[in-house]
Amino acid sequence: MSRRGLSLAEQETVILWDNELDTASIYTHDARMIGKLKGLAKKYPAQFQLERKGPGRAVTYQIPKKCVSIRPPYSEERRKQQIQDAALNGNPFEQEVHDED
């Protein structure tokens, strides 16, 4: 399967992490990731900045390092508990987040 001449393997996402900076660079071809980054850039333009557009629909964004995380996989029990919590308390990711600045 190919999109604009690139194989699926070539449609990669790369996160560059420089220990001297407070930001990470994300280069991606992934439509879902691009949509998330675009939405965050619209909501938080000072923190999520489109650095450049690449070949095809590829983009590179600079984002705060604190927004990049690696976590253990969700257990089915944890997933069910979070669904119940969201049903009772609402989705915490849809609430307004205030800057610390």
Order of alpha helices (4+ residues) and beta strands (2+ residues): beta-beta-beta-beta-alpha-beta-beta-alpha
